[in-house]
Amino acid sequence: MRHSSPNASSEKTFSGIPASPGIAIGPPIFIGRNLLNVEERTLSPEEVPMEIHKFLKAVQKTKEELLMIHNK
């Protein structure tokens, strides 16, 4: 598994090959060397649309990556 550089909001994005279908939302649990510090934060109402946009963009990118893996 590899990760990209953190963006301005200190979020980290990971890419890899999924072990099972679907999306999981919740506290991450990592077994191995690559442990993360995930901080919970509260969004202001003004931040919500951008977070939704980032989520939908991530979902689209995930779909594209899964199609690439499937077509190999």
N, C-alpha and C positions, 0 to 999 in steps of 0.2 A: 504494500500500500504506500502511496506517496501522497504528499500534501503540497499545496501551493503556498506561496507567501501570504501572510495575513494581509487583509485589506485594511482600509482606514479604520474600520470599526473593530479590529482585532479578531475577526472571524477567521476560521480556517476551513478550507475546502479540501476534501479527500476524494481520491478516485481509486477505484479498484474493481475487482470482479465480484459481484454479489454472490453470497452463499445460498440465497433463497429469493423468491420473487417478492415484490411489494416494497413498501416504504415503511420504515419504523421511525416513530418520533418519541423521544424520551431521553433519559440520561444515558450517555454513551458508556459502554463497558468495554475496555480493551484488555486483552490478554496478551502479554508480551512486553516488548521494550518500548513501544511508541505510546506512552501515556500522555494524555492531554489534560490541561486545566480548562474546564468549560465553566464559564461564569454565567450565572443567570442574571438577567437584567430586565427592567421594566421599560416598556416603550411609551413614549408620549403619543397622544392621538395623531399628531402630525407625522410621526415616524411609521405608522402602520402601513400606509399605501406603499412606501418604498420597500418595506420588509415583504409585503405580499408580492410585489414585483420581483424582488430577488428570489423568493421562493419559487414562483412560477418559471422564472428563467432557469433555475437549477433543475426543476422538474423536466423542462424541455431538453436541457443539455443531457440529463440522465437518460431520457428516452433515446436521444441520438446515439449516445455511447452504447446503450444496450443493443440497439439495432446493428451497430458496427460489430459488436462482439458476436451477435447472433449470426451475422452474415459471413463471418470468417470461416 
